[in-house]
Structures are given as structure tokens and as C-alpha cells.
Amino acid sequence: VVRESQSLRSHHRPNARHCGCRTGEFVVKHRMANTRVYRIWIQMRGRCTNPRNKDFRNYGARGITVYPGWEKSFGAFWGDMAPGYSDTLTLGRINNDGPYSPQNCRWETVTQQGNNRRTNVHVETPAGRMTLMDASRCYETDYKVLRERLLRGWPVLKALTHPIARKRTTS
């Protein structure tokens, strides 16, 4: 690494110990510190281990942990998760209450991630168990109408298949 000598002086860098070439195993070993997947790894660890992280209450405070092999080593994380990675996918857990681990993590689409939220409402339909959003798509009915019908106590099949009444316009 080439640096100007002034950047090593203490009044420019209060804790100048080296030129910047030894910034830990992460940069030296994998050279991926400025990539999307590295930021995903950093954010995953922060949610689970840093009480000051804005999402800690939904992860670390709930007991969601990071697999010990991944906690200190991005290389181990990337070695396990590189297969199937795409810039269009996000890191998700198969079991929403389970840890971030090789057995419980996968790369997911935004729709898959949305379907795996703990706040989702699931319904039993003739096509199987699915989220309310998936049911509305599958049965081609409006999500808000479906939700309202179920909140009013309609049976699931009737809520899914009953035609939506259109408001009459007066002219």
C-alpha cells in the first residue's frame, strides 16, 4: 500500500500504528471487504451480537445467534455460502427462529424472505398452507379484501373465492 507519510503522523491519524496494509484477516485473505456479500456478513453479525444495532431486538435479543465458525471469519462464511449466491438474492434463514448457520441459511428472493417473516399470517387452502399474500396471488383476489374478510370471520375458502363487490358509480 502506498501512503503519504503525513497520513501516518499522529496528528492526522490519532492511532497510527501501521500504513494500512494489515487491517486484519478479512482484507488480506479474501480481498472482499468492499463487496455486497461482505456487508451482508457484517450486518448479520451486528444484528445478532451488538445491542446497539437497531435490529438487535429482533435478532440477538430473541436468541438468534451466528454459527461460531462464521462469527469471526468471513472466509468461513463465504466458503459455506458462495454456492448459489447472486446479487439479486438476500441471506435468509430457513427456520426463522433458528441461528445463522450453514444448515439454516440460504440465498432467497425478496418474495421468499417476505414469506418467512414471523408476522405473516398463514391459511390452509385447498392448494395447501400458504401466507395470506401467496393465497391472494394464487386465487387472484385482492390481498386487502381477503384480509378483511378473514378478520370478519369468513371461512377461508369463501374469502378466497367469493367475487369482490364493485362499488356502483352514480351518473
Salt bridges, closest charged atoms under 4 A:
ASP55 OD2 - LYS54 NZ 3.18
ASP97 OD1 - ARG62 NH2 2.42
GLU108 OE2 - ARG106 NE 2.69
GLU124 OE2 - ARG129 NE 3.84
ASP134 OD1 - ARG137 NH1 2.87
GLU148 OE2 - ARG147 NH2 3.96
